[in-house]
Every structure is written in C-alpha cells, then in structure tokens.
Amino acid sequence: MADDDYTASLHAVHDSWEKLTETHSALLHELPPAGVPSWDRPFAQSERHGARIEELLSRAPGLALAGNAYHGVGVPDCIHSAQQAAETLLGQLYPS
C-alpha cells in the first residue's frame, strides 16, 4: 500500500472513530435516569428502559450494546446479549 493510501486510510478510521464517539456521547446525554417504578418487582428497571435503548440504538448505526443493563439480568442473558451485539456489528460490517 502506498504511503498516501495508508495515510488516507488512517484519516478515514480517525474520522469514523470521532463520529462514533460524538454520537455515543450525545446519546448518553439523552438517556433518562432509569428510575425504579417500585420495589415489589423482581428487578428494579423501568418498563420503558428497553424501548428507549432500542430507539436510541436505531439512531446510532454501528453501535451495539451488550450486558445486563440492556437485556436480561443473569450471566446467560449477558452472554446472549454479547453474541447478538457481535452478530449485529458483523452484519453491518459484512452484509450478506
């Protein structure tokens, strides 16, 4: 690869990273506090939390979240969440 091509590739990666971090930062500021509807539920999480996360993700292509804060509560849920996030990102990088 010629030096100019390499430099152009580095600039493109840097610009993509900057855009991703700007979008991520903006989305984090839009998240409302999770809130706890009541303690009589098994897990303290707002009913609207999942829908709000999905709405924000729909506005941030290239971003996928994994973990029990987003989908499920146990270790198996975390593993499944990570697998789905990886599949989403791979599907965006390598569309079939």
Gaussian input, Z-matrix of N, CA and C with variables (Angstrom, degrees):
# hf/3-21g

backbone

0 1
 N
 C     1     B1
 C     2     B2     1     A1
 N     3     B3     2     A2     1     D1
 C     4     B4     3     A3     2     D2
 C     5     B5     4     A4     3     D3
 N     6     B6     5     A5     4     D4
 C     7     B7     6     A6     5     D5
 C     8     B8     7     A7     6     D6
 N     9     B9     8     A8     7     D7
 C    10    B10     9     A9     8     D8
 C    11    B11    10    A10     9     D9
 N    12    B12    11    A11    10    D10
 C    13    B13    12    A12    11    D11
 C    14    B14    13    A13    12    D12
 N    15    B15    14    A14    13    D13
 C    16    B16    15    A15    14    D14
 C    17    B17    16    A16    15    D15
 N    18    B18    17    A17    16    D16
 C    19    B19    18    A18    17    D17
 C    20    B20    19    A19    18    D18
 N    21    B21    20    A20    19    D19
 C    22    B22    21    A21    20    D20
 C    23    B23    22    A22    21    D21
 N    24    B24    23    A23    22    D22
 C    25    B25    24    A24    23    D23
 C    26    B26    25    A25    24    D24
 N    27    B27    26    A26    25    D25
 C    28    B28    27    A27    26    D26
 C    29    B29    28    A28    27    D27
 N    30    B30    29    A29    28    D28
 C    31    B31    30    A30    29    D29
 C    32    B32    31    A31    30    D30
 N    33    B33    32    A32    31    D31
 C    34    B34    33    A33    32    D32
 C    35    B35    34    A34    33    D33
 N    36    B36    35    A35    34    D34
 C    37    B37    36    A36    35    D35
 C    38    B38    37    A37    36    D36
 N    39    B39    38    A38    37    D37
 C    40    B40    39    A39    38    D38
 C    41    B41    40    A40    39    D39
 N    42    B42    41    A41    40    D40
 C    43    B43    42    A42    41    D41
 C    44    B44    43    A43    42    D42
 N    45    B45    44    A44    43    D43
 C    46    B46    45    A45    44    D44
 C    47    B47    46    A46    45    D45
 N    48    B48    47    A47    46    D46
 C    49    B49    48    A48    47    D47
 C    50    B50    49    A49    48    D48
 N    51    B51    50    A50    49    D49
 C    52    B52    51    A51    50    D50
 C    53    B53    52    A52    51    D51
 N    54    B54    53    A53    52    D52
 C    55    B55    54    A54    53    D53
 C    56    B56    55    A55    54    D54
 N    57    B57    56    A56    55    D55
 C    58    B58    57    A57    56    D56
 C    59    B59    58    A58    57    D57
 N    60    B60    59    A59    58    D58
 C    61    B61    60    A60    59    D59
 C    62    B62    61    A61    60    D60
 N    63    B63    62    A62    61    D61
 C    64    B64    63    A63    62    D62
 C    65    B65    64    A64    63    D63
 N    66    B66    65    A65    64    D64
 C    67    B67    66    A66    65    D65
 C    68    B68    67    A67    66    D66
 N    69    B69    68    A68    67    D67
 C    70    B70    69    A69    68    D68
 C    71    B71    70    A70    69    D69
 N    72    B72    71    A71    70    D70
 C    73    B73    72    A72    71    D71
 C    74    B74    73    A73    72    D72
 N    75    B75    74    A74    73    D73
 C    76    B76    75    A75    74    D74
 C    77    B77    76    A76    75    D75
 N    78    B78    77    A77    76    D76
 C    79    B79    78    A78    77    D77
 C    80    B80    79    A79    78    D78
 N    81    B81    80    A80    79    D79
 C    82    B82    81    A81    80    D80
 C    83    B83    82    A82    81    D81
 N    84    B84    83    A83    82    D82
 C    85    B85    84    A84    83    D83
 C    86    B86    85    A85    84    D84
 N    87    B87    86    A86    85    D85
 C    88    B88    87    A87    86    D86
 C    89    B89    88    A88    87    D87
 N    90    B90    89    A89    88    D88
 C    91    B91    90    A90    89    D89
 C    92    B92    91    A91    90    D90
 N    93    B93    92    A92    91    D91
 C    94    B94    93    A93    92    D92
 C    95    B95    94    A94    93    D93
 N    96    B96    95    A95    94    D94
 C    97    B97    96    A96    95    D95
 C    98    B98    97    A97    96    D96
 N    99    B99    98    A98    97    D97
 C   100   B100    99    A99    98    D98
 C   101   B101   100   A100    99    D99
 N   102   B102   101   A101   100   D100
 C   103   B103   102   A102   101   D101
 C   104   B104   103   A103   102   D102
 N   105   B105   104   A104   103   D103
 C   106   B106   105   A105   104   D104
 C   107   B107   106   A106   105   D105
 N   108   B108   107   A107   106   D106
 C   109   B109   108   A108   107   D107
 C   110   B110   109   A109   108   D108
 N   111   B111   110   A110   109   D109
 C   112   B112   111   A111   110   D110
 C   113   B113   112   A112   111   D111
 N   114   B114   113   A113   112   D112
 C   115   B115   114   A114   113   D113
 C   116   B116   115   A115   114   D114
 N   117   B117   116   A116   115   D115
 C   118   B118   117   A117   116   D116
 C   119   B119   118   A118   117   D117
 N   120   B120   119   A119   118   D118
 C   121   B121   120   A120   119   D119
 C   122   B122   121   A121   120   D120
 N   123   B123   122   A122   121   D121
 C   124   B124   123   A123   122   D122
 C   125   B125   124   A124   123   D123
 N   126   B126   125   A125   124   D124
 C   127   B127   126   A126   125   D125
 C   128   B128   127   A127   126   D126
 N   129   B129   128   A128   127   D127
 C   130   B130   129   A129   128   D128
 C   131   B131   130   A130   129   D129
 N   132   B132   131   A131   130   D130
 C   133   B133   132   A132   131   D131
 C   134   B134   133   A133   132   D132
 N   135   B135   134   A134   133   D133
 C   136   B136   135   A135   134   D134
 C   137   B137   136   A136   135   D135
 N   138   B138   137   A137   136   D136
 C   139   B139   138   A138   137   D137
 C   140   B140   139   A139   138   D138
 N   141   B141   140   A140   139   D139
 C   142   B142   141   A141   140   D140
 C   143   B143   142   A142   141   D141
 N   144   B144   143   A143   142   D142
 C   145   B145   144   A144   143   D143
 C   146   B146   145   A145   144   D144
 N   147   B147   146   A146   145   D145
 C   148   B148   147   A147   146   D146
 C   149   B149   148   A148   147   D147
 N   150   B150   149   A149   148   D148
 C   151   B151   150   A150   149   D149
 C   152   B152   151   A151   150   D150
 N   153   B153   152   A152   151   D151
 C   154   B154   153   A153   152   D152
 C   155   B155   154   A154   153   D153
 N   156   B156   155   A155   154   D154
 C   157   B157   156   A156   155   D155
 C   158   B158   157   A157   156   D156
 N   159   B159   158   A158   157   D157
 C   160   B160   159   A159   158   D158
 C   161   B161   160   A160   159   D159
 N   162   B162   161   A161   160   D160
 C   163   B163   162   A162   161   D161
 C   164   B164   163   A163   162   D162
 N   165   B165   164   A164   163   D163
 C   166   B166   165   A165   164   D164
 C   167   B167   166   A166   165   D165
 N   168   B168   167   A167   166   D166
 C   169   B169   168   A168   167   D167
 C   170   B170   169   A169   168   D168
 N   171   B171   170   A170   169   D169
 C   172   B172   171   A171   170   D170
 C   173   B173   172   A172   171   D171
 N   174   B174   173   A173   172   D172
 C   175   B175   174   A174   173   D173
 C   176   B176   175   A175   174   D174
 N   177   B177   176   A176   175   D175
 C   178   B178   177   A177   176   D176
 C   179   B179   178   A178   177   D177
 N   180   B180   179   A179   178   D178
 C   181   B181   180   A180   179   D179
 C   182   B182   181   A181   180   D180
 N   183   B183   182   A182   181   D181
 C   184   B184   183   A183   182   D182
 C   185   B185   184   A184   183   D183
 N   186   B186   185   A185   184   D184
 C   187   B187   186   A186   185   D185
 C   188   B188   187   A187   186   D186
 N   189   B189   188   A188   187   D187
 C   190   B190   189   A189   188   D188
 C   191   B191   190   A190   189   D189
 N   192   B192   191   A191   190   D190
 C   193   B193   192   A192   191   D191
 C   194   B194   193   A193   192   D192
 N   195   B195   194   A194   193   D193
 C   196   B196   195   A195   194   D194
 C   197   B197   196   A196   195   D195
 N   198   B198   197   A197   196   D196
 C   199   B199   198   A198   197   D197
 C   200   B200   199   A199   198   D198
 N   201   B201   200   A200   199   D199
 C   202   B202   201   A201   200   D200
 C   203   B203   202   A202   201   D201
 N   204   B204   203   A203   202   D202
 C   205   B205   204   A204   203   D203
 C   206   B206   205   A205   204   D204
 N   207   B207   206   A206   205   D205
 C   208   B208   207   A207   206   D206
 C   209   B209   208   A208   207   D207
 N   210   B210   209   A209   208   D208
 C   211   B211   210   A210   209   D209
 C   212   B212   211   A211   210   D210
 N   213   B213   212   A212   211   D211
 C   214   B214   213   A213   212   D212
 C   215   B215   214   A214   213   D213
 N   216   B216   215   A215   214   D214
 C   217   B217   216   A216   215   D215
 C   218   B218   217   A217   216   D216
 N   219   B219   218   A218   217   D217
 C   220   B220   219   A219   218   D218
 C   221   B221   220   A220   219   D219
 N   222   B222   221   A221   220   D220
 C   223   B223   222   A222   221   D221
 C   224   B224   223   A223   222   D222
 N   225   B225   224   A224   223   D223
 C   226   B226   225   A225   224   D224
 C   227   B227   226   A226   225   D225
 N   228   B228   227   A227   226   D226
 C   229   B229   228   A228   227   D227
 C   230   B230   229   A229   228   D228
 N   231   B231   230   A230   229   D229
 C   232   B232   231   A231   230   D230
 C   233   B233   232   A232   231   D231
 N   234   B234   233   A233   232   D232
 C   235   B235   234   A234   233   D233
 C   236   B236   235   A235   234   D234
 N   237   B237   236   A236   235   D235
 C   238   B238   237   A237   236   D236
 C   239   B239   238   A238   237   D237
 N   240   B240   239   A239   238   D238
 C   241   B241   240   A240   239   D239
 C   242   B242   241   A241   240   D240
 N   243   B243   242   A242   241   D241
 C   244   B244   243   A243   242   D242
 C   245   B245   244   A244   243   D243
 N   246   B246   245   A245   244   D244
 C   247   B247   246   A246   245   D245
 C   248   B248   247   A247   246   D246
 N   249   B249   248   A248   247   D247
 C   250   B250   249   A249   248   D248
 C   251   B251   250   A250   249   D249
 N   252   B252   251   A251   250   D250
 C   253   B253   252   A252   251   D251
 C   254   B254   253   A253   252   D252
 N   255   B255   254   A254   253   D253
 C   256   B256   255   A255   254   D254
 C   257   B257   256   A256   255   D255
 N   258   B258   257   A257   256   D256
 C   259   B259   258   A258   257   D257
 C   260   B260   259   A259   258   D258
 N   261   B261   260   A260   259   D259
 C   262   B262   261   A261   260   D260
 C   263   B263   262   A262   261   D261
 N   264   B264   263   A263   262   D262
 C   265   B265   264   A264   263   D263
 C   266   B266   265   A265   264   D264
 N   267   B267   266   A266   265   D265
 C   268   B268   267   A267   266   D266
 C   269   B269   268   A268   267   D267
 N   270   B270   269   A269   268   D268
 C   271   B271   270   A270   269   D269
 C   272   B272   271   A271   270   D270
 N   273   B273   272   A272   271   D271
 C   274   B274   273   A273   272   D272
 C   275   B275   274   A274   273   D273
 N   276   B276   275   A275   274   D274
 C   277   B277   276   A276   275   D275
 C   278   B278   277   A277   276   D276
 N   279   B279   278   A278   277   D277
 C   280   B280   279   A279   278   D278
 C   281   B281   280   A280   279   D279
 N   282   B282   281   A281   280   D280
 C   283   B283   282   A282   281   D281
 C   284   B284   283   A283   282   D282
 N   285   B285   284   A284   283   D283
 C   286   B286   285   A285   284   D284
 C   287   B287   286   A286   285   D285

   B1=1.4540
   B2=1.5293
   B3=1.3049
   B4=1.4548
   B5=1.5174
   B6=1.3384
   B7=1.4688
   B8=1.5229
   B9=1.3466
   B10=1.4643
   B11=1.5325
   B12=1.3414
   B13=1.4654
   B14=1.5218
   B15=1.3144
   B16=1.4670
   B17=1.5195
   B18=1.3230
   B19=1.4696
   B20=1.5226
   B21=1.3353
   B22=1.4638
   B23=1.5268
   B24=1.3301
   B25=1.4631
   B26=1.5197
   B27=1.3183
   B28=1.4692
   B29=1.5188
   B30=1.3188
   B31=1.4732
   B32=1.5246
   B33=1.3338
   B34=1.4652
   B35=1.5249
   B36=1.3373
   B37=1.4649
   B38=1.5218
   B39=1.3056
   B40=1.4670
   B41=1.5282
   B42=1.3397
   B43=1.4632
   B44=1.5298
   B45=1.3428
   B46=1.4690
   B47=1.5211
   B48=1.3238
   B49=1.4645
   B50=1.5273
   B51=1.3275
   B52=1.4631
   B53=1.5285
   B54=1.3262
   B55=1.4606
   B56=1.5302
   B57=1.3335
   B58=1.4597
   B59=1.5210
   B60=1.3287
   B61=1.4631
   B62=1.5290
   B63=1.3268
   B64=1.4700
   B65=1.5325
   B66=1.3290
   B67=1.4676
   B68=1.5179
   B69=1.3242
   B70=1.4683
   B71=1.5204
   B72=1.3114
   B73=1.4628
   B74=1.5252
   B75=1.3292
   B76=1.4645
   B77=1.5223
   B78=1.3430
   B79=1.4578
   B80=1.5213
   B81=1.3199
   B82=1.4645
   B83=1.5234
   B84=1.3372
   B85=1.4609
   B86=1.5237
   B87=1.3369
   B88=1.4601
   B89=1.5251
   B90=1.3349
   B91=1.4641
   B92=1.5237
   B93=1.3119
   B94=1.4628
   B95=1.5310
   B96=1.3134
   B97=1.4674
   B98=1.5263
   B99=1.3195
   B100=1.4669
   B101=1.5243
   B102=1.3014
   B103=1.4553
   B104=1.5177
   B105=1.2750
   B106=1.4643
   B107=1.5143
   B108=1.3502
   B109=1.4594
   B110=1.5270
   B111=1.3368
   B112=1.4584
   B113=1.5206
   B114=1.3132
   B115=1.4584
   B116=1.5153
   B117=1.3417
   B118=1.4541
   B119=1.5304
   B120=1.3170
   B121=1.4592
   B122=1.5239
   B123=1.3321
   B124=1.4587
   B125=1.5282
   B126=1.3294
   B127=1.4584
   B128=1.5134
   B129=1.3126
   B130=1.4619
   B131=1.5292
   B132=1.3255
   B133=1.4549
   B134=1.5258
   B135=1.3036
   B136=1.4459
   B137=1.5223
   B138=1.3281
   B139=1.4632
   B140=1.5220
   B141=1.3071
   B142=1.4670
   B143=1.5199
   B144=1.3172
   B145=1.4619
   B146=1.5270
   B147=1.3314
   B148=1.4624
   B149=1.5197
   B150=1.3212
   B151=1.4643
   B152=1.5261
   B153=1.3135
   B154=1.4755
   B155=1.5268
   B156=1.3230
   B157=1.4640
   B158=1.5291
   B159=1.3358
   B160=1.4678
   B161=1.5272
   B162=1.3212
   B163=1.4752
   B164=1.5263
   B165=1.3234
   B166=1.4657
   B167=1.5260
   B168=1.3278
   B169=1.4651
   B170=1.5218
   B171=1.3255
   B172=1.4634
   B173=1.5283
   B174=1.3243
   B175=1.4626
   B176=1.5235
   B177=1.3265
   B178=1.4664
   B179=1.5285
   B180=1.3335
   B181=1.4578
   B182=1.5295
   B183=1.3079
   B184=1.4577
   B185=1.5192
   B186=1.3274
   B187=1.4564
   B188=1.5216
   B189=1.3095
   B190=1.4653
   B191=1.5266
   B192=1.3157
   B193=1.4634
   B194=1.5194
   B195=1.3056
   B196=1.4543
   B197=1.5217
   B198=1.3163
   B199=1.4571
   B200=1.5127
   B201=1.3136
   B202=1.4583
   B203=1.5224
   B204=1.3025
   B205=1.4680
   B206=1.5275
   B207=1.3219
   B208=1.4552
   B209=1.5250
   B210=1.3247
   B211=1.4667
   B212=1.5262
   B213=1.3006
   B214=1.4636
   B215=1.5136
   B216=1.3327
   B217=1.4586
   B218=1.5202
   B219=1.3093
   B220=1.4616
   B221=1.5167
   B222=1.3285
   B223=1.4663
   B224=1.5296
   B225=1.3450
   B226=1.4619
   B227=1.5335
   B228=1.3395
   B229=1.4723
   B230=1.5253
   B231=1.3222
   B232=1.4665
   B233=1.5279
   B234=1.3293
   B235=1.4623
   B236=1.5216
   B237=1.3276
   B238=1.4671
   B239=1.5300
   B240=1.3125
   B241=1.4597
   B242=1.5271
   B243=1.3247
   B244=1.4694
   B245=1.5284
   B246=1.3373
   B247=1.4678
   B248=1.5252
   B249=1.3202
   B250=1.4622
   B251=1.5273
   B252=1.3343
   B253=1.4658
   B254=1.5232
   B255=1.3303
   B256=1.4648
   B257=1.5298
   B258=1.3393
   B259=1.4595
   B260=1.5243
   B261=1.3279
   B262=1.4617
   B263=1.5186
   B264=1.3295
   B265=1.4610
   B266=1.5226
   B267=1.3257
   B268=1.4556
   B269=1.5213
   B270=1.3276
   B271=1.4575
   B272=1.5110
   B273=1.3267
   B274=1.4684
   B275=1.5249
   B276=1.3228
   B277=1.4718
   B278=1.5221
   B279=1.3325
   B280=1.4654
   B281=1.5211
   B282=1.3469
   B283=1.4638
   B284=1.5306
   B285=1.3253
   B286=1.4666
   B287=1.5021
   A1=107.65
   A2=117.05
   A3=121.51
   A4=109.51
   A5=114.78
   A6=119.63
   A7=111.75
   A8=117.27
   A9=120.02
   A10=111.29
   A11=116.94
   A12=120.58
   A13=110.71
   A14=116.10
   A15=121.65
   A16=109.91
   A17=116.89
   A18=121.37
   A19=110.42
   A20=116.54
   A21=120.03
   A22=110.49
   A23=117.47
   A24=121.16
   A25=111.13
   A26=116.44
   A27=120.18
   A28=111.26
   A29=116.84
   A30=120.24
   A31=110.94
   A32=116.90
   A33=120.48
   A34=110.41
   A35=117.04
   A36=120.35
   A37=109.78
   A38=117.32
   A39=121.38
   A40=110.34
   A41=116.70
   A42=119.98
   A43=111.29
   A44=116.35
   A45=120.06
   A46=110.46
   A47=116.92
   A48=121.36
   A49=110.45
   A50=116.86
   A51=120.36
   A52=110.72
   A53=117.00
   A54=121.46
   A55=110.18
   A56=116.73
   A57=120.81
   A58=111.09
   A59=117.93
   A60=119.92
   A61=111.32
   A62=117.66
   A63=120.10
   A64=110.30
   A65=116.18
   A66=120.70
   A67=110.80
   A68=116.37
   A69=121.24
   A70=110.14
   A71=116.98
   A72=121.24
   A73=110.80
   A74=116.53
   A75=120.16
   A76=111.12
   A77=116.75
   A78=119.88
   A79=112.15
   A80=116.90
   A81=119.74
   A82=111.25
   A83=116.94
   A84=119.63
   A85=112.26
   A86=116.94
   A87=120.41
   A88=112.69
   A89=117.23
   A90=119.08
   A91=110.93
   A92=116.50
   A93=118.70
   A94=109.37
   A95=117.45
   A96=118.68
   A97=108.59
   A98=116.29
   A99=120.33
   A100=111.33
   A101=118.44
   A102=121.22
   A103=111.85
   A104=116.33
   A105=121.98
   A106=106.77
   A107=117.70
   A108=118.93
   A109=112.91
   A110=117.11
   A111=121.55
   A112=108.18
   A113=116.32
   A114=120.18
   A115=112.92
   A116=118.01
   A117=118.93
   A118=112.40
   A119=117.12
   A120=121.04
   A121=108.53
   A122=118.22
   A123=119.95
   A124=113.76
   A125=117.30
   A126=120.48
   A127=108.74
   A128=115.23
   A129=120.68
   A130=109.55
   A131=116.30
   A132=120.57
   A133=108.00
   A134=115.13
   A135=120.20
   A136=110.95
   A137=116.72
   A138=119.95
   A139=111.42
   A140=117.43
   A141=121.67
   A142=112.59
   A143=117.71
   A144=121.82
   A145=112.12
   A146=117.59
   A147=121.35
   A148=112.44
   A149=116.67
   A150=120.49
   A151=110.96
   A152=116.47
   A153=120.66
   A154=110.44
   A155=117.60
   A156=121.24
   A157=109.72
   A158=117.42
   A159=120.77
   A160=111.00
   A161=117.25
   A162=121.06
   A163=110.33
   A164=117.01
   A165=120.23
   A166=111.04
   A167=117.54
   A168=120.51
   A169=111.49
   A170=117.58
   A171=120.19
   A172=110.89
   A173=117.00
   A174=121.51
   A175=112.51
   A176=117.53
   A177=120.95
   A178=110.46
   A179=117.06
   A180=117.82
   A181=110.04
   A182=115.83
   A183=120.19
   A184=112.88
   A185=116.95
   A186=120.77
   A187=108.49
   A188=116.26
   A189=121.56
   A190=107.15
   A191=116.02
   A192=121.02
   A193=109.81
   A194=115.70
   A195=121.19
   A196=108.75
   A197=115.72
   A198=119.79
   A199=112.06
   A200=115.76
   A201=119.85
   A202=113.16
   A203=118.20
   A204=119.66
   A205=111.21
   A206=117.00
   A207=120.94
   A208=112.77
   A209=117.78
   A210=121.23
   A211=109.12
   A212=117.59
   A213=120.99
   A214=113.12
   A215=115.21
   A216=118.84
   A217=114.39
   A218=119.17
   A219=121.31
   A220=112.46
   A221=115.31
   A222=121.22
   A223=111.04
   A224=120.17
   A225=118.80
   A226=112.46
   A227=116.33
   A228=119.55
   A229=111.05
   A230=117.08
   A231=120.97
   A232=110.57
   A233=116.52
   A234=120.56
   A235=110.08
   A236=116.34
   A237=120.24
   A238=110.51
   A239=117.03
   A240=122.13
   A241=110.99
   A242=116.95
   A243=121.05
   A244=110.80
   A245=116.45
   A246=119.75
   A247=110.78
   A248=116.64
   A249=119.81
   A250=111.31
   A251=117.59
   A252=120.66
   A253=110.07
   A254=116.93
   A255=120.85
   A256=110.57
   A257=116.93
   A258=120.37
   A259=111.16
   A260=117.43
   A261=121.40
   A262=110.46
   A263=116.22
   A264=120.12
   A265=111.58
   A266=117.70
   A267=120.45
   A268=111.40
   A269=116.76
   A270=121.13
   A271=112.03
   A272=116.83
   A273=120.11
   A274=111.30
   A275=116.34
   A276=119.71
   A277=112.38
   A278=115.89
   A279=121.39
   A280=109.98
   A281=117.46
   A282=119.06
   A283=110.65
   A284=115.90
   A285=119.09
   A286=111.76
   D1=133.97
   D2=179.08
   D3=-69.33
   D4=154.87
   D5=-179.03
   D6=-57.92
   D7=-38.83
   D8=179.76
   D9=-64.45
   D10=-40.13
   D11=177.73
   D12=-64.93
   D13=-42.46
   D14=179.43
   D15=-62.18
   D16=-46.39
   D17=179.74
   D18=-62.85
   D19=-42.62
   D20=178.87
   D21=-63.00
   D22=-39.63
   D23=177.96
   D24=-63.66
   D25=-43.20
   D26=178.14
   D27=-61.69
   D28=-41.80
   D29=178.48
   D30=-64.27
   D31=-39.94
   D32=179.28
   D33=-64.23
   D34=-42.89
   D35=178.21
   D36=-63.60
   D37=-43.92
   D38=179.85
   D39=-61.36
   D40=-45.49
   D41=179.86
   D42=-62.84
   D43=-40.39
   D44=178.09
   D45=-63.91
   D46=-42.58
   D47=179.59
   D48=-63.62
   D49=-42.74
   D50=178.34
   D51=-60.53
   D52=-44.98
   D53=179.85
   D54=-62.58
   D55=-43.47
   D56=179.68
   D57=-62.22
   D58=-45.82
   D59=-178.48
   D60=-68.43
   D61=-34.79
   D62=176.65
   D63=-64.93
   D64=-45.29
   D65=179.09
   D66=-62.99
   D67=-44.71
   D68=179.68
   D69=-59.82
   D70=-46.18
   D71=-179.39
   D72=-62.10
   D73=-43.88
   D74=180.00
   D75=-63.47
   D76=-41.70
   D77=-179.82
   D78=-66.37
   D79=-38.17
   D80=178.91
   D81=-62.00
   D82=-36.54
   D83=179.38
   D84=-71.07
   D85=-20.11
   D86=179.70
   D87=-85.44
   D88=-16.91
   D89=-177.96
   D90=-66.98
   D91=127.96
   D92=175.92
   D93=-77.97
   D94=159.63
   D95=173.46
   D96=-57.47
   D97=142.16
   D98=-175.45
   D99=-60.55
   D100=-40.15
   D101=-179.83
   D102=70.83
   D103=153.31
   D104=179.48
   D105=-123.72
   D106=109.04
   D107=-177.55
   D108=-60.99
   D109=-43.33
   D110=175.97
   D111=-171.14
   D112=163.49
   D113=-178.81
   D114=-88.20
   D115=-1.15
   D116=-179.49
   D117=-83.47
   D118=-1.31
   D119=176.09
   D120=-91.08
   D121=154.56
   D122=-176.86
   D123=-64.97
   D124=-31.71
   D125=-179.80
   D126=-133.84
   D127=135.83
   D128=-177.82
   D129=-80.83
   D130=92.32
   D131=178.45
   D132=-151.42
   D133=137.74
   D134=179.64
   D135=-64.38
   D136=142.81
   D137=177.09
   D138=-64.06
   D139=-27.49
   D140=-177.86
   D141=-85.34
   D142=-9.08
   D143=-174.31
   D144=-56.64
   D145=-51.22
   D146=-177.91
   D147=-61.29
   D148=-43.57
   D149=179.40
   D150=-65.13
   D151=-39.32
   D152=179.66
   D153=-66.07
   D154=-42.48
   D155=178.12
   D156=-61.56
   D157=-46.56
   D158=179.77
   D159=-61.23
   D160=-40.11
   D161=179.14
   D162=-63.44
   D163=-44.15
   D164=179.40
   D165=-66.35
   D166=-40.47
   D167=178.63
   D168=-64.39
   D169=-33.77
   D170=179.55
   D171=-64.52
   D172=-22.62
   D173=179.30
   D174=-94.45
   D175=2.48
   D176=-177.48
   D177=-132.22
   D178=72.02
   D179=179.09
   D180=-59.26
   D181=142.71
   D182=-178.91
   D183=91.98
   D184=-1.77
   D185=178.54
   D186=-115.25
   D187=130.91
   D188=176.79
   D189=-135.19
   D190=140.16
   D191=-178.86
   D192=-112.56
   D193=147.47
   D194=177.68
   D195=-138.53
   D196=148.60
   D197=176.25
   D198=129.59
   D199=168.30
   D200=-175.74
   D201=-74.10
   D202=-11.79
   D203=175.97
   D204=-72.31
   D205=-16.23
   D206=-175.15
   D207=-114.20
   D208=-40.37
   D209=-174.10
   D210=-145.08
   D211=108.78
   D212=175.68
   D213=83.77
   D214=-175.75
   D215=-175.03
   D216=-134.40
   D217=-25.96
   D218=-174.98
   D219=-98.36
   D220=176.10
   D221=179.13
   D222=-59.33
   D223=-45.12
   D224=177.83
   D225=-58.92
   D226=-37.63
   D227=177.15
   D228=-64.94
   D229=-38.89
   D230=178.51
   D231=-64.52
   D232=-42.60
   D233=179.02
   D234=-63.72
   D235=-45.82
   D236=178.92
   D237=-62.29
   D238=-41.48
   D239=178.24
   D240=-60.58
   D241=-42.83
   D242=179.18
   D243=-65.94
   D244=-40.32
   D245=178.38
   D246=-63.73
   D247=-42.11
   D248=179.51
   D249=-67.02
   D250=-39.73
   D251=177.69
   D252=-62.79
   D253=-43.02
   D254=179.28
   D255=-63.81
   D256=-43.40
   D257=178.73
   D258=-62.78
   D259=-39.47
   D260=178.12
   D261=-61.28
   D262=-48.61
   D263=-178.62
   D264=-66.27
   D265=-41.61
   D266=177.83
   D267=-63.69
   D268=-37.82
   D269=177.13
   D270=-64.17
   D271=-33.66
   D272=177.86
   D273=-76.03
   D274=-35.43
   D275=179.49
   D276=-75.61
   D277=-37.53
   D278=-175.87
   D279=-128.91
   D280=71.98
   D281=-179.14
   D282=-63.47
   D283=144.32
   D284=-178.39
   D285=-91.05

